[in-house]
Amino acid sequence: MMLDKNKTGMVLGKFAVLMHLVWSAVVMLGWGQSYLDMVLRLHYLNDPFTVADFSWTSMIGLLVMAFIVAYVVGWVFAYLWNWVNEK
């Protein structure tokens, strides 16, 4: 089965945007630091990080970068998948 590189990139990009949109909502609601503290404690880590105040500009930048990076990863994954499965 061959994967369409563009579709794979788009799906992964949209998924990354969705996950980062959820994170942005958590930060906007003021729950980001509590969530981060809990997740790091579950991994036996001290929390050296502080969640910054919500910013619409930062959120847009985060979503754009998440989409671009995830799209490229999806495209490369589909390319490699197709290359390995050529036969």
N, C-alpha and C positions, 0 to 999 in steps of 0.2 A: 504494500500500500504506500503510495507516494503522498506526501504532505504538501499542501499549497503553502509556500513560504509566506506570502502576504497574509493569508487567512490565519496562519499560526501566529504570526507576529501580532496581528490585530487582536486575536483572542487573548493572548498573554498580556498585551498592552492594556486592554480594557479591564482584565482581571486585576492588574496592578493598580490601575486608577481606582477601581472599586475599593480595594483594600486600603489605599491611601486616603480615599474619601472618608471611609469609616474612621480611620485614625484622626483625620482632621476634625470630624464631628466630635470625637471623644475629647480632643484638645479644646475645641470651641465650648463644649459643655463644662470644662473645668475638671475633667476626670483623668486627664492625661498623666499627671504625676502619680496619682494613686495606682493607675493601671501599670505604669512603667515600674514603680516600686514593687508591685506584686509579682510581675513577670520575672524581674531580676532576682527577687528572693527565691522564687521557685527554681531558679537555676543556680542557687547557692552563690549569688554574686552580690557584692555591695553596690549601692547605687551612687555612682559619682556624677550622674547626669541630672540636670534640671530642665524640665519642659518649659519652653519659652511661651510667652503670651501668644494667643491666636492672632494671626494676621491673614487677611484675605490674599494679599500679594504673595506671601510665602506659600499659602495653600495652592494657588494657581501654579506657581513655580514647581512645587512638589508634584502636583498631578502631571504637569507637562514632562518633567524629567522622568517620573515613574513610567509614563507611557513610552517615551523614547527608548529608555534602557530596556524595558520589557519587550518592546517590539523587536529591537535588535537581537535580543537573546532568543526570542521565538523564531525569528527569521533564520538565525544561525543554526538553531536546533533543527528546524525543518530541512535546511540545506544539508546538514550532516546526516540526518535520518535518511534523506533521499539518496545521498551518496553511498551510505553503507548498504542500503536496500536496493541498489540499482538492478541487481540480477533478478 
